[in-house]
Amino acid sequence: MTNTSTLSSSSQEMKPFIETIYKKAGTVINLVLVAYFCFGLFLAFFYDTWFIAISVGGLCLAACYLSKILLPAHTLYQYVISAILAVFMAQFIYQMHGMFEMHFFAFLGAVLLITYQNWKLQIPLILLIVVHHAGFAYLQYAGFKEVYFTQLDYMTLEAFLFHAALAAAIVFICGLWAFQLHRSTLENASNTLQLRHQLRNMEQNIAFAEFISKGNQEAEHNFTAEDKLGIALSQMRSSLLQARQKEEQDRFTNVGLAEISEMLRNSGLNTQELSIQLISKLVKYIGVNQGGLFIVENPEQPQLVLSGCYAYDRVKHLKKTIEAGEGLLGQVLLEKDTIYITELPAEYIQITSGLGKANPTCILIIPLKTNDTIVGAIEMASFTEIPAYKISFLEKIGESIAATIVSARVNQQTTKLLDEFQVMNEQMRSQEEEMRQNMEELQATQEELQRKVEEYNERMHEKDRRIKSLEGKLNS
């Protein structure tokens, strides 16, 4: 859309208006020149000046039309016309033998040139008038009877200068009038162009508003600094577009958090199986080309171990261990902060696809941490740059994944301790049963021993009674 101001419209835009003026002025001047030629022929009837009327008048018309034909895109023909009007005036003065009224053709020519609205056209007219007036006057008063300037017997220099000054004043007024008309034409043309531009802007603004009302917020709209409505509509479009983008990004984040959280809540898998499912889901959801999930298996030994990797719909079972400080992943383990780089070291990583191997455009590494403790990291590689809102989403979901890994690790430890407790409990039960059996056997042994002791004591008592009975019998 073209910028406009009151008097600063481009010449290309002004050209049609100027050409219209020249066309109208040319029509008038053409009629006048033909009328001048016919008037010269008319004068020839009375003063028998046919040669002057035909030759001078014909040359004037020929000069006019030839200048237009040879220089169609130039305004030089207008200066030729200015000179022709002065020549016709000299022709009429000569044909009428210096008749005073013929001098008024100077004023008529000056007025006719106003139609071109170019004050500079008055200069050739007045110069030629002064030249041929001075020449005619000198020749007439020098004795050349065939050259006429005036029908007066004599004209003083003061009268000549007065007439010249009066002619110059009229030419100056006509030039000033032409200048003012030209300025007014430019102003009107500029205002017309402004109205056209405003109308065009209004139509474009209406069409743009209709696009926006139909939800097409991607529509392009060009506007100028003066188009306040266009600027307001563009700002509204930008606000709506930002709001839609924000809404889409929020929906992306919320849906992703919900799906991943649901996966984490319903996960009854071990850490490795959960890692494979998580990285597969995240690579597809984020729209990257490759990803890996690393876990710190032993908190006392800061070391990242690849737990799951996914690339181009293929799960890669790779064994990879990263020490603290080793490469970008090891740096994340120490710094505990996100790393996103678009200028990768040579041969850092390659992405394998159906087209072969190629270096990615960017690498994103998200630490999985909870309570400022690193429990793992997610590394993603992509051929295209990853938007900031997706990085923010991964950082948010990273906290949930870290908490789930810690919870899974605690559950695994609890399960392990429970299994150990059950084994110990079974062992204790077995030992208890064995001890019970031993106690029962010991009790049976004790009872048998007690019975034998009692039998022994009873036999001993029986033996004592017999001895005492025997002694009694011996004493009696």
C-alpha positions as CSV (number, residue, x, y, z in Angstrom):
1,M,0.0,0.0,0.0
2,T,1.5,3.4,-1.0
3,N,2.2,6.1,1.6
4,T,0.6,9.5,0.8
5,S,0.8,13.1,2.2
6,T,-0.8,16.4,1.1
7,L,1.9,17.4,-1.4
8,S,4.2,14.5,-1.5
9,S,2.4,12.0,-3.7
10,S,4.6,10.2,-6.1
11,S,5.0,11.6,-9.6
12,Q,3.7,8.4,-11.0
13,E,0.4,8.9,-9.1
14,M,0.2,12.5,-10.1
15,K,0.9,11.8,-13.7
16,P,-2.7,11.0,-14.7
17,F,-3.9,14.3,-13.2
18,I,-1.2,16.4,-15.0
19,E,-1.8,14.5,-18.3
20,T,-5.5,15.3,-18.0
21,I,-4.7,19.0,-17.6
22,Y,-2.3,18.9,-20.6
23,K,-4.9,17.1,-22.7
24,K,-7.6,19.7,-22.0
25,A,-5.2,22.6,-22.5
26,G,-3.9,21.0,-25.7
27,T,-7.4,20.8,-27.1
28,V,-8.0,24.5,-26.4
29,I,-4.6,25.5,-27.8
30,N,-5.0,23.4,-30.9
31,L,-8.3,25.1,-31.6
32,V,-6.8,28.5,-30.9
33,L,-3.8,27.9,-33.2
34,V,-6.1,26.8,-36.0
35,A,-8.2,29.9,-35.4
36,Y,-5.0,32.1,-35.4
37,F,-4.0,30.5,-38.8
38,C,-7.5,31.1,-40.2
39,F,-7.5,34.7,-38.8
40,G,-4.2,35.3,-40.6
41,L,-5.8,34.1,-43.8
42,F,-8.8,36.4,-43.1
43,L,-6.4,39.4,-42.7
44,A,-4.8,38.5,-46.0
45,F,-8.0,39.3,-47.8
46,F,-7.7,43.0,-46.8
47,Y,-4.0,43.6,-46.9
48,D,-2.9,41.1,-49.5
49,T,-0.4,39.4,-47.1
50,W,-1.1,35.8,-48.3
51,F,2.6,34.8,-48.3
52,I,3.0,35.9,-44.7
53,A,-0.3,34.3,-43.6
54,I,0.4,31.0,-45.3
55,S,4.2,30.7,-44.7
56,V,4.5,32.0,-41.2
57,G,1.2,30.5,-40.0
58,G,1.9,27.2,-41.7
59,L,5.4,27.0,-40.1
60,C,3.9,27.8,-36.7
61,L,1.4,24.9,-37.0
62,A,4.0,22.6,-38.4
63,A,6.4,23.4,-35.5
64,C,3.6,22.8,-33.0
65,Y,2.6,19.4,-34.4
66,L,6.2,18.2,-35.1
67,S,7.3,19.0,-31.5
68,K,4.3,16.9,-30.2
69,I,5.1,14.0,-32.6
70,L,8.9,14.0,-32.0
71,L,8.7,14.5,-28.2
72,P,5.4,12.9,-27.1
73,A,6.5,12.3,-23.5
74,H,8.2,15.7,-23.0
75,T,6.8,19.2,-22.2
76,L,9.1,20.9,-24.7
77,Y,6.2,21.3,-27.2
78,Q,4.5,23.7,-24.6
79,Y,7.5,26.1,-24.9
80,V,7.3,25.8,-28.7
81,I,3.6,26.8,-28.4
82,S,4.5,29.8,-26.2
83,A,7.0,30.9,-28.9
84,I,4.4,30.3,-31.6
85,L,1.8,32.6,-29.9
86,A,4.5,35.3,-29.8
87,V,5.2,34.7,-33.5
88,F,1.5,34.8,-34.5
89,M,1.3,38.1,-32.7
90,A,4.2,39.5,-34.7
91,Q,2.5,38.1,-37.9
92,F,-0.8,39.9,-37.1
93,I,1.0,43.2,-36.3
94,Y,2.8,43.0,-39.6
95,Q,-0.3,42.0,-41.6
96,M,-2.3,44.9,-40.1
97,H,0.5,47.4,-40.6
98,G,1.1,48.0,-36.9
99,M,-2.5,48.3,-35.9
100,F,-2.5,49.0,-32.2
101,E,-5.2,46.4,-31.3
102,M,-3.0,43.6,-32.6
103,H,-0.7,44.2,-29.6
104,F,-3.4,42.7,-27.4
105,F,-2.7,39.3,-28.8
106,A,0.3,39.3,-26.3
107,F,-2.2,39.4,-23.4
108,L,-4.4,36.8,-25.1
109,G,-1.4,34.4,-25.5
110,A,-0.4,34.9,-21.9
111,V,-3.9,34.0,-20.8
112,L,-4.1,31.0,-23.0
113,L,-0.8,29.6,-21.6
114,I,-2.4,29.6,-18.1
115,T,-4.3,26.5,-19.2
116,Y,-1.0,24.5,-19.0
117,Q,-0.6,25.7,-15.4
118,N,3.2,26.2,-15.9
119,W,4.4,29.7,-15.2
120,K,7.7,29.1,-17.0
121,L,5.8,29.1,-20.3
122,Q,5.4,32.9,-20.0
123,I,9.1,33.4,-20.3
124,P,9.5,32.5,-24.1
125,L,6.4,34.5,-24.8
126,I,7.5,37.7,-23.2
127,L,11.1,37.4,-24.4
128,L,10.0,37.0,-28.1
129,I,7.5,39.8,-27.7
130,V,10.1,42.1,-26.4
131,V,12.6,41.1,-29.1
132,H,10.2,41.4,-32.1
133,H,8.7,44.6,-30.7
134,A,12.1,46.2,-30.3
135,G,13.1,44.9,-33.8
136,F,10.0,46.1,-35.5
137,A,10.2,49.5,-33.8
138,Y,13.8,49.9,-34.8
139,L,13.3,48.9,-38.4
140,Q,10.2,51.0,-38.8
141,Y,11.7,54.2,-37.4
142,A,15.0,53.5,-39.3
143,G,13.1,53.9,-42.5
144,F,12.1,50.4,-43.6
145,K,8.6,51.1,-44.7
146,E,7.7,47.4,-45.3
147,V,8.2,46.6,-41.6
148,Y,5.4,47.8,-39.2
149,F,5.4,48.2,-35.5
150,T,2.7,50.8,-34.9
151,Q,0.5,53.1,-37.0
152,L,1.7,56.1,-35.0
153,D,4.2,58.4,-36.6
154,Y,6.5,58.1,-33.7
155,M,6.7,56.4,-30.3
156,T,8.9,57.7,-27.6
157,L,11.2,55.4,-25.6
158,E,9.2,56.1,-22.4
159,A,6.0,55.0,-24.1
160,F,7.7,51.8,-25.4
161,L,9.1,51.0,-22.0
162,F,5.7,51.7,-20.4
163,H,4.0,49.3,-22.9
164,A,6.8,46.7,-22.2
165,A,6.4,47.1,-18.5
166,L,2.6,46.7,-18.7
167,A,3.0,43.6,-20.9
168,A,5.5,42.2,-18.4
169,A,3.1,42.9,-15.5
170,I,0.3,41.1,-17.3
171,V,2.6,38.1,-18.1
172,F,3.8,38.1,-14.5
173,I,0.2,38.0,-13.3
174,C,-0.7,35.2,-15.7
175,G,2.4,33.3,-14.6
176,L,1.5,33.7,-11.0
177,W,-2.1,32.6,-11.8
178,A,-0.7,29.5,-13.6
179,F,1.6,28.8,-10.6
180,Q,-1.4,29.0,-8.2
181,L,-3.5,26.9,-10.4
182,H,-0.8,24.3,-10.6
183,R,-0.4,24.3,-6.9
184,S,-4.1,24.0,-6.4
185,T,-4.3,21.1,-8.9
186,L,-1.5,19.3,-7.0
187,E,-3.4,19.8,-3.7
188,N,-6.7,18.6,-5.2
189,A,-4.9,15.7,-6.9
190,S,-3.2,14.8,-3.6
191,N,-6.5,15.0,-1.7
192,T,-8.2,12.9,-4.4
193,L,-5.4,10.3,-4.1
194,Q,-5.7,10.4,-0.3
195,L,-9.4,9.8,-0.6
196,R,-8.7,6.9,-3.0
197,H,-6.1,5.5,-0.7
198,Q,-8.5,5.9,2.3
199,L,-11.2,4.2,0.4
200,R,-8.9,1.4,-0.7
201,N,-7.7,1.1,2.9
202,M,-11.3,1.0,4.1
203,E,-12.1,-1.8,1.7
204,Q,-9.0,-3.7,2.7
205,N,-9.7,-3.1,6.4
206,I,-13.3,-4.4,5.9
207,A,-12.0,-7.5,4.0
208,F,-9.4,-8.0,6.7
209,A,-12.0,-7.7,9.4
210,E,-14.2,-10.2,7.6
211,F,-11.2,-12.6,7.5
212,I,-10.7,-12.1,11.3
213,S,-14.4,-12.6,12.0
214,K,-14.2,-16.0,10.1
215,G,-11.3,-17.1,12.3
216,N,-8.6,-16.6,9.6
217,Q,-6.1,-14.8,11.9
218,E,-3.2,-15.7,9.6
219,A,-4.3,-13.2,6.9
220,E,-1.7,-10.7,5.8
221,H,-2.6,-7.0,6.0
222,N,-0.4,-4.1,4.7
223,F,-1.1,-0.7,6.1
224,T,0.5,2.7,6.2
225,A,1.4,4.9,9.2
226,E,-1.6,7.1,8.5
227,D,-4.1,4.1,8.5
228,K,-5.1,4.2,12.1
229,L,-7.9,1.7,11.6
230,G,-5.6,-0.7,9.8
231,I,-3.1,-0.4,12.6
232,A,-5.8,-1.1,15.2
233,L,-7.1,-4.1,13.2
234,S,-3.6,-5.4,12.8
235,Q,-3.0,-5.0,16.5
236,M,-6.3,-6.7,17.2
237,R,-5.3,-9.6,14.8
238,S,-1.9,-9.8,16.6
239,S,-3.6,-9.9,20.0
240,L,-6.1,-12.6,18.8
241,L,-3.3,-14.6,17.2
242,Q,-1.2,-14.4,20.4
243,A,-4.3,-15.4,22.4
244,R,-4.9,-18.4,20.1
245,Q,-1.3,-19.4,20.2
246,K,-1.3,-19.1,24.0
247,E,-4.5,-21.2,24.1
248,E,-3.0,-23.8,21.8
249,Q,0.2,-23.9,23.9
250,D,-1.8,-24.2,27.1
251,R,-3.9,-26.9,25.7
252,F,-0.8,-28.7,24.4
253,T,0.7,-28.4,27.9
254,N,-2.4,-29.4,29.8
255,V,-3.3,-32.4,27.5
256,G,0.3,-33.6,27.6
257,L,0.5,-33.3,31.4
258,A,-2.8,-35.2,31.7
259,E,-1.8,-38.0,29.4
260,I,1.7,-38.4,30.9
261,S,0.3,-38.2,34.5
262,E,-2.3,-40.8,33.6
263,M,0.5,-43.0,32.2
264,L,2.5,-42.5,35.4
265,R,-0.5,-43.2,37.7
266,N,-1.5,-46.4,36.0
267,S,2.0,-47.6,35.6
268,G,2.6,-50.9,37.3
269,L,5.7,-51.6,35.3
270,N,9.3,-51.6,36.3
271,T,11.5,-48.6,35.7
272,Q,13.0,-49.7,32.4
273,E,9.6,-50.6,30.8
274,L,8.2,-47.3,32.1
275,S,11.1,-45.4,30.7
276,I,10.6,-46.9,27.2
277,Q,6.9,-46.1,27.2
278,L,7.6,-42.5,28.5
279,I,10.3,-41.7,26.0
280,S,8.2,-43.1,23.1
281,K,5.3,-41.0,24.1
282,L,7.3,-37.8,24.6
283,V,9.2,-38.1,21.3
284,K,6.0,-38.4,19.4
285,Y,4.1,-35.7,21.4
286,I,6.9,-33.1,21.2
287,G,7.5,-33.9,17.5
288,V,11.3,-34.5,17.7
289,N,13.3,-37.1,15.9
290,Q,15.0,-39.0,18.6
291,G,15.1,-39.2,22.4
292,G,16.6,-41.0,25.3
293,L,15.7,-41.3,29.0
294,F,18.6,-41.7,31.5
295,I,18.3,-42.7,35.1
296,V,20.6,-42.4,38.1
297,E,20.5,-46.0,39.4
298,N,22.7,-45.4,42.4
299,P,22.3,-42.0,44.2
300,E,25.6,-42.6,46.0
301,Q,27.4,-42.9,42.6
302,P,26.3,-40.0,40.2
303,Q,26.1,-41.8,37.0
304,L,23.4,-41.7,34.2
305,V,22.4,-45.0,32.7
306,L,20.3,-45.2,29.5
307,S,17.0,-46.7,30.5
308,G,15.0,-46.1,27.3
309,C,15.6,-44.8,23.8
310,Y,13.3,-44.1,20.9
311,A,13.9,-43.0,17.3
312,Y,11.7,-43.0,14.1
313,D,9.2,-45.5,15.5
314,R,12.0,-47.9,16.5
315,V,12.8,-48.7,20.1
316,K,16.6,-49.0,20.6
317,H,17.9,-51.2,23.4
318,L,21.3,-49.6,23.9
319,K,23.5,-49.8,27.0
320,K,25.0,-46.5,27.7
321,T,26.5,-45.0,30.8
322,I,27.4,-41.4,31.4
323,E,29.7,-40.3,34.2
324,A,29.2,-37.0,36.0
325,G,30.8,-34.2,33.9
326,E,31.0,-36.3,30.8
327,G,29.7,-34.5,27.8
328,L,26.4,-32.5,27.9
329,L,24.5,-35.1,29.8
330,G,27.2,-35.3,32.4
331,Q,27.2,-31.5,32.6
332,V,23.4,-31.6,33.4
333,L,24.1,-34.1,36.1
334,L,26.4,-31.5,37.8
335,E,24.6,-28.3,37.0
336,K,21.1,-29.6,37.4
337,D,19.8,-27.2,34.7
338,T,18.2,-27.5,31.3
339,I,20.6,-27.4,28.3
340,Y,19.4,-26.4,24.8
341,I,21.9,-25.8,22.0
342,T,21.5,-25.3,18.3
343,E,25.2,-25.3,17.4
344,L,26.2,-28.9,18.1
345,P,29.7,-30.2,18.4
346,A,30.9,-32.2,15.4
347,E,29.8,-35.8,15.4
348,Y,28.0,-35.2,18.7
349,I,25.1,-37.4,17.6
350,Q,23.5,-38.6,14.4
351,I,19.8,-39.3,13.7
352,T,19.1,-42.4,11.6
353,S,16.1,-42.3,9.3
354,G,15.0,-43.8,6.0
355,L,17.2,-41.3,4.2
356,G,20.3,-42.3,6.1
357,K,22.2,-40.6,8.9
358,A,22.3,-36.9,9.5
359,N,23.3,-34.5,12.2
360,P,20.4,-32.9,14.1
361,T,19.8,-29.2,14.3
362,C,19.4,-28.9,18.0
363,I,19.8,-30.9,21.3
364,L,17.6,-30.5,24.3
365,I,18.5,-32.1,27.7
366,I,16.0,-31.8,30.6
367,P,17.1,-32.8,34.1
368,L,14.7,-35.0,36.0
369,K,15.0,-33.7,39.6
370,T,13.0,-33.7,42.7
371,N,13.9,-31.6,45.8
372,D,17.0,-30.5,43.9
373,T,18.1,-34.1,43.6
374,I,18.9,-35.4,40.0
375,V,17.3,-38.8,39.4
376,G,17.7,-38.8,35.6
377,A,17.6,-36.8,32.4
378,I,15.8,-36.7,29.1
379,E,17.9,-36.0,25.9
380,M,16.1,-35.1,22.7
381,A,17.5,-34.5,19.2
382,S,15.6,-32.8,16.4
383,F,16.1,-31.6,12.8
384,T,14.0,-28.5,13.7
385,E,14.3,-26.1,16.6
386,I,12.1,-26.9,19.6
387,P,9.7,-24.1,20.7
388,A,10.0,-22.6,24.1
389,Y,6.6,-23.7,25.3
390,K,7.5,-27.4,24.5
391,I,10.7,-27.0,26.5
392,S,8.7,-25.5,29.4
393,F,6.3,-28.5,29.1
394,L,9.1,-31.0,29.3
395,E,10.5,-29.2,32.4
396,K,7.1,-29.4,34.1
397,I,6.6,-33.1,33.2
398,G,10.2,-33.8,34.2
399,E,9.3,-33.1,37.8
400,S,6.4,-35.6,37.7
401,I,8.6,-38.2,36.0
402,A,11.3,-37.7,38.6
403,A,8.8,-38.1,41.4
404,T,7.4,-41.2,39.7
405,I,10.9,-42.7,39.3
406,V,11.6,-42.0,43.0
407,S,8.3,-43.5,43.9
408,A,8.9,-46.5,41.7
409,R,12.3,-46.9,43.2
410,V,10.9,-46.7,46.7
411,N,8.2,-49.2,45.7
412,Q,10.8,-51.5,44.3
413,Q,12.8,-51.2,47.5
414,T,9.8,-51.8,49.6
415,T,8.8,-54.8,47.5
416,K,12.3,-56.2,47.9
417,L,12.3,-55.6,51.6
418,L,8.8,-57.2,51.8
419,D,10.0,-60.2,49.9
420,E,13.0,-60.5,52.2
421,F,10.7,-60.2,55.2
422,Q,8.4,-62.9,53.9
423,V,11.4,-65.1,53.3
424,M,12.7,-64.4,56.8
425,N,9.2,-64.9,58.2
426,E,8.9,-68.3,56.5
427,Q,12.3,-69.2,57.8
428,M,11.3,-68.2,61.3
429,R,8.1,-70.2,61.0
430,S,10.0,-73.2,59.9
431,Q,12.5,-72.8,62.7
432,E,9.6,-72.3,65.2
433,E,7.9,-75.5,63.9
434,E,11.2,-77.3,64.3
435,M,11.7,-76.0,67.8
436,R,8.1,-77.0,68.7
437,Q,8.7,-80.5,67.4
438,N,12.0,-80.5,69.3
439,M,10.2,-79.3,72.4
440,E,7.5,-82.0,72.0
441,E,10.1,-84.6,71.6
442,L,12.0,-83.2,74.6
443,Q,8.8,-83.2,76.6
444,A,8.1,-86.8,75.6
445,T,11.6,-87.7,76.6
446,Q,11.3,-85.9,79.9
447,E,8.0,-87.7,80.6
448,E,9.5,-91.1,79.7
449,L,12.5,-90.3,81.9
450,Q,10.2,-89.2,84.7
451,R,8.2,-92.4,84.3
452,K,11.4,-94.5,84.4
453,V,12.6,-92.5,87.4
454,E,9.4,-93.2,89.2
455,E,9.5,-96.8,88.2
456,Y,13.1,-96.9,89.5
457,N,12.1,-95.2,92.7
458,E,9.2,-97.6,93.2
459,R,11.4,-100.5,92.7
460,M,13.9,-99.1,95.1
461,H,11.1,-98.6,97.6
462,E,9.9,-102.2,97.0
463,K,13.5,-103.3,97.5
464,D,13.8,-101.3,100.8
465,R,10.5,-102.8,102.1
466,R,11.7,-106.3,101.3
467,I,15.0,-105.6,103.0
468,K,13.3,-104.2,106.0
469,S,10.9,-107.2,106.0
470,L,13.8,-109.6,105.8
471,E,15.6,-107.8,108.6
472,G,12.5,-108.1,110.7
473,K,12.2,-111.7,110.1
474,L,15.9,-112.2,110.9
475,N,15.6,-110.2,114.2
476,S,12.6,-112.2,115.3
